[in-house]
Amino acid sequence: MKRNDQSLYEAYAHRWWDNPLRWQRMLINQERPRLKYFDRVAPDWQGLTVLDLGCGGGLTAEALARRGAKVIGVDPGEKSLAVAHKHAQPADLAIDYRPGVGEAIPLEAQSVDRIVCVDVLEHVENLEQVLREVHRVLRPQGLFFFTTVNRNWLSSFLSITMAEYIFRIIPRGTHEAARYIRPAELQRMLEQIGFTVKPGAFVGLGPVGINRRFDFIFGTVPVTWMQYIGYAISH
């Protein structure tokens, strides 16, 4: 993850579970449609070893642990990991939180059944290396779930110009348009590394309404112009 992105997440790590800021609430509001998509693709998580790569404060890690998965959370942020660990303890969620980066995942080869990586790929320093590491630690026929941002003029205008500079919903400098990833590019990279991407595996993710706090409500949408969610199978 880029240094300024990591500094942002670390500065506000303490607020993920306690009075989150608006940009954090936007990410939290995407959790339900993401999990719904994951469950539709692979409904059974019981007893599986699952890596939450870029786990942050532990939102997705806890949701997967409650589904019966043996969750490992990896993140470069020490403050985020501390917050995640502290929040999981009262609920007796035995999540294994570890410091690390996607370019060098601190796990043995073929050691996990599934990997979940949300809102991370568009921030990493070396996308190809991250995908190779994901493939390395996944067992054969393991599933790699992800969400990321498409690269085009519309996504750049809405997520950077509008969200960061005009409405200031997201802190300035959070995103770099050059790091956004077109679905065709991501599919090509995954297949070259050794994944199978089935037809229709990439689905659009975007705003579908507004709640009482005037925050966006998210869901799956027919187009992948902005964000998209998907999965690939390791072989």
C-alpha positions as a LaTeX table, in Angstrom:
\begin{tabular}{lrrr}
\hline
Residue & $x$ (\AA) & $y$ (\AA) & $z$ (\AA) \\
\hline
Met1 & 0.00 & 0.00 & 0.00 \\
Lys2 & 1.22 & 3.52 & $-0.74$ \\
Arg3 & 2.72 & 5.32 & 2.24 \\
Asn4 & 0.20 & 8.19 & 2.29 \\
Asp5 & $-2.71$ & 5.73 & 2.04 \\
Gln6 & $-1.34$ & 3.74 & 4.97 \\
Ser7 & $-0.83$ & 6.90 & 7.03 \\
Leu8 & $-4.48$ & 7.83 & 6.46 \\
Tyr9 & $-5.77$ & 4.47 & 7.59 \\
Glu10 & $-3.47$ & 4.45 & 10.62 \\
Ala11 & $-4.43$ & 7.99 & 11.68 \\
Tyr12 & $-8.09$ & 7.03 & 11.97 \\
Ala13 & $-7.75$ & 3.34 & 12.87 \\
His14 & $-9.31$ & 3.93 & 16.30 \\
Arg15 & $-12.58$ & 5.05 & 14.70 \\
Trp16 & $-13.46$ & 1.96 & 12.64 \\
Trp17 & $-15.67$ & 0.56 & 15.40 \\
Asp18 & $-16.32$ & 3.73 & 17.41 \\
Asn19 & $-17.92$ & 6.72 & 15.66 \\
Pro20 & $-16.38$ & 6.19 & 12.18 \\
Leu21 & $-15.84$ & 9.14 & 9.89 \\
Arg22 & $-17.96$ & 9.53 & 6.78 \\
Trp23 & $-15.40$ & 7.98 & 4.42 \\
Gln24 & $-15.08$ & 5.05 & 6.80 \\
Arg25 & $-18.86$ & 4.67 & 6.90 \\
Met26 & $-18.84$ & 4.50 & 3.09 \\
Leu27 & $-16.50$ & 1.53 & 3.26 \\
Ile28 & $-18.53$ & $-0.05$ & 6.06 \\
Asn29 & $-21.70$ & 0.34 & 3.99 \\
Gln30 & $-20.12$ & $-1.75$ & 1.23 \\
Glu31 & $-19.65$ & $-4.69$ & 3.58 \\
Arg32 & $-23.17$ & $-6.13$ & 3.22 \\
Pro33 & $-23.22$ & $-6.36$ & $-0.62$ \\
Arg34 & $-19.67$ & $-7.70$ & $-0.66$ \\
Leu35 & $-20.49$ & $-10.49$ & 1.77 \\
Lys36 & $-23.72$ & $-11.23$ & $-0.05$ \\
Tyr37 & $-21.74$ & $-11.70$ & $-3.25$ \\
Phe38 & $-19.11$ & $-13.88$ & $-1.52$ \\
Asp39 & $-21.82$ & $-16.05$ & 0.02 \\
Arg40 & $-23.57$ & $-16.44$ & $-3.31$ \\
Val41 & $-20.38$ & $-17.71$ & $-4.95$ \\
Ala42 & $-19.31$ & $-19.88$ & $-2.01$ \\
Pro43 & $-21.93$ & $-20.13$ & 0.76 \\
Asp44 & $-20.02$ & $-22.47$ & 3.10 \\
Trp45 & $-17.13$ & $-20.96$ & 5.12 \\
Gln46 & $-17.24$ & $-23.35$ & 8.06 \\
Gly47 & $-13.80$ & $-24.68$ & 9.02 \\
Leu48 & $-12.00$ & $-23.11$ & 6.04 \\
Thr49 & $-8.76$ & $-21.20$ & 6.47 \\
Val50 & $-9.35$ & $-17.71$ & 5.09 \\
Leu51 & $-6.92$ & $-14.82$ & 4.68 \\
Asp52 & $-8.27$ & $-11.27$ & 4.89 \\
Leu53 & $-5.51$ & $-9.44$ & 3.04 \\
Gly54 & $-5.42$ & $-5.77$ & 4.02 \\
Cys55 & $-7.76$ & $-6.42$ & 6.93 \\
Gly56 & $-7.60$ & $-2.93$ & 8.43 \\
Gly57 & $-9.67$ & $-2.75$ & 11.60 \\
Gly58 & $-11.12$ & $-6.21$ & 11.10 \\
Leu59 & $-14.57$ & $-5.57$ & 9.63 \\
Thr60 & $-14.49$ & $-8.35$ & 7.05 \\
Ala61 & $-12.33$ & $-10.62$ & 9.19 \\
Glu62 & $-14.94$ & $-10.64$ & 11.95 \\
Ala63 & $-17.79$ & $-11.27$ & 9.52 \\
Leu64 & $-15.98$ & $-14.28$ & 8.08 \\
Ala65 & $-15.06$ & $-15.60$ & 11.53 \\
Arg66 & $-18.74$ & $-15.51$ & 12.47 \\
Arg67 & $-19.40$ & $-17.68$ & 9.42 \\
Gly68 & $-17.17$ & $-20.34$ & 10.96 \\
Ala69 & $-13.96$ & $-19.62$ & 9.04 \\
Lys70 & $-10.49$ & $-19.79$ & 10.58 \\
Val71 & $-9.44$ & $-16.25$ & 9.74 \\
Ile72 & $-5.97$ & $-14.79$ & 9.36 \\
Gly73 & $-5.85$ & $-11.01$ & 9.02 \\
Val74 & $-2.79$ & $-9.41$ & 7.44 \\
Asp75 & $-2.22$ & $-5.66$ & 7.29 \\
Pro76 & 0.82 & $-3.34$ & 7.32 \\
Gly77 & $-0.77$ & $-1.01$ & 9.88 \\
Glu78 & 0.18 & $-1.72$ & 13.50 \\
Lys79 & $-2.54$ & 0.56 & 14.89 \\
Ser80 & $-5.18$ & $-1.05$ & 12.67 \\
Leu81 & $-4.13$ & $-4.52$ & 13.79 \\
Ala82 & $-4.25$ & $-3.46$ & 17.44 \\
Val83 & $-7.77$ & $-2.09$ & 17.00 \\
Ala84 & $-8.87$ & $-5.24$ & 15.18 \\
His85 & $-7.41$ & $-7.53$ & 17.84 \\
Lys86 & $-8.95$ & $-5.55$ & 20.71 \\
His87 & $-12.41$ & $-5.54$ & 19.11 \\
Ala88 & $-12.41$ & $-9.28$ & 18.40 \\
Gln89 & $-11.55$ & $-10.31$ & 21.97 \\
Pro90 & $-14.91$ & $-9.63$ & 23.72 \\
Ala91 & $-16.71$ & $-11.68$ & 21.06 \\
Asp92 & $-14.27$ & $-14.60$ & 21.46 \\
Leu93 & $-13.36$ & $-14.43$ & 17.79 \\
Ala94 & $-10.01$ & $-16.21$ & 17.46 \\
Ile95 & $-8.68$ & $-14.24$ & 14.51 \\
Asp96 & $-4.95$ & $-14.51$ & 13.82 \\
Tyr97 & $-3.85$ & $-10.94$ & 13.08 \\
Arg98 & $-0.36$ & $-10.52$ & 11.60 \\
Pro99 & 1.66 & $-7.58$ & 10.23 \\
Gly100 & 2.56 & $-7.87$ & 6.57 \\
Val101 & 2.10 & $-6.59$ & 3.03 \\
Gly102 & 0.54 & $-8.09$ & $-0.07$ \\
Glu103 & 3.83 & $-8.17$ & $-1.92$ \\
Ala104 & 5.25 & $-10.56$ & 0.71 \\
Ile105 & 2.41 & $-12.34$ & 2.48 \\
Pro106 & 3.71 & $-13.87$ & 5.74 \\
Leu107 & 2.21 & $-17.32$ & 5.10 \\
Glu108 & 3.42 & $-20.64$ & 3.77 \\
Ala109 & 2.68 & $-21.73$ & 0.20 \\
Gln110 & $-0.73$ & $-23.34$ & $-0.36$ \\
Ser111 & $-1.78$ & $-22.71$ & 3.24 \\
Val112 & $-5.22$ & $-21.10$ & 2.87 \\
Asp113 & $-8.49$ & $-22.08$ & 1.21 \\
Arg114 & $-9.72$ & $-18.58$ & 0.37 \\
Ile115 & $-8.41$ & $-15.03$ & 0.26 \\
Val116 & $-10.53$ & $-11.91$ & 0.57 \\
Cys117 & $-9.00$ & $-8.58$ & $-0.48$ \\
Val118 & $-11.35$ & $-5.59$ & $-0.42$ \\
Asp119 & $-10.49$ & $-1.97$ & $-1.26$ \\
Val120 & $-6.80$ & $-2.82$ & $-1.44$ \\
Leu121 & $-5.65$ & $-3.66$ & $-4.97$ \\
Glu122 & $-5.99$ & $-0.05$ & $-6.17$ \\
His123 & $-3.54$ & 1.05 & $-3.45$ \\
Val124 & $-0.70$ & $-1.47$ & $-3.67$ \\
Glu125 & 2.81 & $-0.70$ & $-4.88$ \\
Asn126 & 3.16 & $-3.76$ & $-7.13$ \\
Leu127 & $-0.12$ & $-5.29$ & $-8.28$ \\
Glu128 & 1.42 & $-8.20$ & $-10.18$ \\
Gln129 & 3.55 & $-9.21$ & $-7.19$ \\
Val130 & 0.51 & $-9.10$ & $-4.90$ \\
Leu131 & $-1.43$ & $-11.37$ & $-7.25$ \\
Arg132 & 1.51 & $-13.78$ & $-7.46$ \\
Glu133 & 1.68 & $-13.90$ & $-3.68$ \\
Val134 & $-2.07$ & $-14.53$ & $-3.50$ \\
His135 & $-1.66$ & $-17.43$ & $-5.92$ \\
Arg136 & 1.30 & $-18.78$ & $-3.95$ \\
Val137 & $-0.51$ & $-19.03$ & $-0.61$ \\
Leu138 & $-3.81$ & $-20.33$ & $-2.02$ \\
Arg139 & $-4.40$ & $-24.05$ & $-2.19$ \\
Pro140 & $-5.36$ & $-25.54$ & $-5.58$ \\
Gln141 & $-8.98$ & $-24.67$ & $-6.39$ \\
Gly142 & $-8.85$ & $-21.97$ & $-3.74$ \\
Leu143 & $-10.94$ & $-18.83$ & $-4.21$ \\
Phe144 & $-9.63$ & $-15.26$ & $-4.42$ \\
Phe145 & $-12.32$ & $-12.63$ & $-3.75$ \\
Phe146 & $-11.68$ & $-8.94$ & $-4.35$ \\
Thr147 & $-13.17$ & $-5.52$ & $-4.88$ \\
Thr148 & $-11.40$ & $-2.65$ & $-6.62$ \\
Val149 & $-11.95$ & 0.47 & $-8.76$ \\
Asn150 & $-12.16$ & 0.61 & $-12.54$ \\
Arg151 & $-9.84$ & 2.98 & $-14.41$ \\
Asn152 & $-11.65$ & 5.43 & $-16.68$ \\
Trp153 & $-12.52$ & 9.10 & $-16.79$ \\
Leu154 & $-15.82$ & 8.63 & $-14.95$ \\
Ser155 & $-14.35$ & 6.77 & $-11.98$ \\
Ser156 & $-11.56$ & 9.33 & $-11.70$ \\
Phe157 & $-13.99$ & 12.24 & $-11.88$ \\
Leu158 & $-16.40$ & 10.84 & $-9.28$ \\
Ser159 & $-13.95$ & 9.29 & $-6.81$ \\
Ile160 & $-11.21$ & 11.94 & $-6.96$ \\
Thr161 & $-12.48$ & 15.24 & $-8.38$ \\
Met162 & $-15.92$ & 15.08 & $-6.78$ \\
Ala163 & $-15.39$ & 12.94 & $-3.67$ \\
Glu164 & $-11.94$ & 14.24 & $-2.66$ \\
Tyr165 & $-11.76$ & 17.82 & $-3.92$ \\
Ile166 & $-15.29$ & 19.20 & $-4.28$ \\
Phe167 & $-17.43$ & 17.46 & $-1.64$ \\
Arg168 & $-14.44$ & 16.34 & 0.49 \\
Ile169 & $-16.14$ & 13.09 & 1.41 \\
Ile170 & $-12.79$ & 11.30 & 1.14 \\
Pro171 & $-9.47$ & 12.83 & 2.29 \\
Arg172 & $-7.42$ & 14.32 & $-0.53$ \\
Gly173 & $-4.73$ & 12.06 & $-1.89$ \\
Thr174 & $-6.51$ & 8.83 & $-0.97$ \\
His175 & $-6.63$ & 7.65 & $-4.58$ \\
Glu176 & $-4.43$ & 7.82 & $-7.66$ \\
Ala177 & $-6.28$ & 7.30 & $-10.93$ \\
Ala178 & $-3.24$ & 5.60 & $-12.48$ \\
Arg179 & $-3.53$ & 2.80 & $-9.91$ \\
Tyr180 & $-7.12$ & 1.99 & $-10.78$ \\
Ile181 & $-7.51$ & $-1.31$ & $-12.62$ \\
Arg182 & $-9.65$ & $-2.09$ & $-15.65$ \\
Pro183 & $-11.49$ & $-5.42$ & $-15.36$ \\
Ala184 & $-9.93$ & $-6.76$ & $-18.56$ \\
Glu185 & $-6.46$ & $-5.92$ & $-17.26$ \\
Leu186 & $-7.07$ & $-7.65$ & $-13.96$ \\
Gln187 & $-8.52$ & $-10.72$ & $-15.63$ \\
Arg188 & $-5.55$ & $-10.98$ & $-17.99$ \\
Met189 & $-3.07$ & $-10.71$ & $-15.12$ \\
Leu190 & $-4.92$ & $-13.29$ & $-13.04$ \\
Glu191 & $-5.04$ & $-15.78$ & $-15.91$ \\
Gln192 & $-1.36$ & $-15.30$ & $-16.75$ \\
Ile193 & $-0.42$ & $-16.00$ & $-13.13$ \\
Gly194 & $-2.48$ & $-19.18$ & $-12.91$ \\
Phe195 & $-6.05$ & $-18.32$ & $-12.02$ \\
Thr196 & $-9.28$ & $-19.21$ & $-13.79$ \\
Val197 & $-11.80$ & $-16.40$ & $-14.18$ \\
Lys198 & $-15.25$ & $-17.66$ & $-15.08$ \\
Pro199 & $-17.58$ & $-15.67$ & $-17.36$ \\
Gly200 & $-19.64$ & $-13.23$ & $-15.35$ \\
Ala201 & $-17.31$ & $-13.38$ & $-12.35$ \\
Phe202 & $-16.88$ & $-9.58$ & $-12.29$ \\
Val203 & $-19.94$ & $-7.64$ & $-11.09$ \\
Gly204 & $-20.46$ & $-3.90$ & $-10.64$ \\
Leu205 & $-20.59$ & $-2.42$ & $-7.15$ \\
Gly206 & $-21.96$ & 1.05 & $-6.51$ \\
Pro207 & $-24.42$ & 3.37 & $-4.75$ \\
Val208 & $-28.07$ & 2.27 & $-4.83$ \\
Gly209 & $-29.54$ & 4.75 & $-2.33$ \\
Ile210 & $-28.95$ & 7.13 & 0.58 \\
Asn211 & $-29.59$ & 6.52 & 4.26 \\
Arg212 & $-30.74$ & 8.88 & 7.03 \\
Arg213 & $-27.21$ & 10.16 & 7.56 \\
Phe214 & $-27.01$ & 11.03 & 3.86 \\
Asp215 & $-24.42$ & 8.31 & 3.36 \\
Phe216 & $-24.55$ & 6.14 & 0.27 \\
Ile217 & $-26.08$ & 2.68 & 0.49 \\
Phe218 & $-24.22$ & 0.23 & $-1.75$ \\
Gly219 & $-25.21$ & $-2.82$ & $-3.73$ \\
Thr220 & $-24.37$ & $-4.75$ & $-6.87$ \\
Val221 & $-25.17$ & $-2.86$ & $-10.07$ \\
Pro222 & $-25.35$ & $-3.85$ & $-13.78$ \\
Val223 & $-22.17$ & $-2.02$ & $-14.83$ \\
Thr224 & $-18.53$ & $-2.07$ & $-13.71$ \\
Trp225 & $-17.78$ & 1.54 & $-14.65$ \\
Met226 & $-16.92$ & 2.57 & $-11.07$ \\
Gln227 & $-16.19$ & $-0.26$ & $-8.67$ \\
Tyr228 & $-16.43$ & $-3.96$ & $-9.23$ \\
Ile229 & $-16.35$ & $-7.15$ & $-7.23$ \\
Gly230 & $-15.17$ & $-10.52$ & $-8.42$ \\
Tyr231 & $-13.44$ & $-13.80$ & $-7.80$ \\
Ala232 & $-10.90$ & $-16.10$ & $-9.39$ \\
Ile233 & $-10.02$ & $-19.76$ & $-8.87$ \\
Ser234 & $-6.45$ & $-20.88$ & $-8.23$ \\
His235 & $-5.06$ & $-23.87$ & $-10.15$ \\
\hline
\end{tabular}
